[in-house]
Amino acid sequence: MSKYVPNLLPEKPKFDFDERILSNYNWKKNISGQKVLKILSYIVGGLIMFASVGGLISRFWQGLFIFLIGFIILPKGQSIIEKYLKFTFSLWMKIIVISMLLFGAISINAHYENKEMIATKIKKENLEKEKQKAELEKQKEQERQDSLSSYSQAIVTYLSNKNVDKASVYIQEMPMYLKTKEDTLKYNLLRVDYLMQAKQFRDAKDLLTQFIDNDYNLSETYFKRAKCFIQLYSTKEAVEDLKHAISLGNEEANTLHNKINPINKKFVGYTTLCCDGTTSSNRGRGACSGHNGVCDWNHKVYQEYREY
């Protein structure tokens, strides 16, 4: 059975901890932690504020809310708020305000995304409409060109068969398919041939004059207008046009020119014809000396000329 031995353990431990030392240690530890937290707050707040700059440009209110979150996280920002609003910004209050701002930023983001989605949908629909419109216009243009080609071919065929009445129907309907200057030019060329076959030479002549004024295919145009002038009994004007066409290398114009403005001869006097084919102005002895003598003392002399 054990016996109780009094005062075996001292009332105070041999190692007495100084409470001031412990308190000083805890204070330094807290100061160090606060510095780290402050640095982290500056880093996080600065990054958030920097990230909000783009949002301020494209999505102002969302960017503003994010900017305020970053500003509140900054220790300096908290100090400014407490100074001007004159209240203590506690941790819980900071959490509540940041949560509200974050909720607002998320809501605004959802609104912008929905708005952008609608805009994208509308843009897509407009692009589809434009595409369909372009395809429809392309189809209409192809139909127009096909009709124009068909009418042109019909006019050429009927004119080649001397069927002026049938060609007239297409000549009258063809203008509804004309769109470009090139189309109009092709139509007017066909119209010239039609007018000439329909014996409407004055109208054909006026249309050909427009071509000449625009320097279009002058060799052929001058030749055709000359034919119109012939039918209008304006031979002089026809000859002038044929000369222009000949100078441009038109062989048909040369043939027609010789037909309507042939070479004529007129008597201009007499001369002495030598037997070797030469002529002499000497009428006495010694004429045609050295040219095998005189074969004809009164050889008639003619001069060639054209009326125009």
Buried (B, 14 or more C-beta within 10 A) or exposed (E): EEEEEEEEEEEEEEEEEEEEEEEEEEEEEEEEEEEEEEEEBBEBBBEBBEEBEEBBEEBEBBBBBBBBBBBBBBBEBBEEBEEEEEEEBEEEEBEEBBEEBEEBBEEBBEEBEEEEEEEEEEEEEEEEEEEEEEEEEEEEEEEBEEBBEEBBEBBBEBBEEEEBEBBBEBBEEBEEBBEEEEBEBBBBBBBBBBBBBBEBBEBBBEBBEEBBEEEBBBBBBBBBBBBBBBBBEBBEBBBBBBBBBBEBEBEBBBEBBEEBBEEEEEEEEEBBBBEEEEBBEBEEEEBBEEBEEBBEEEBEEEEEEEEE
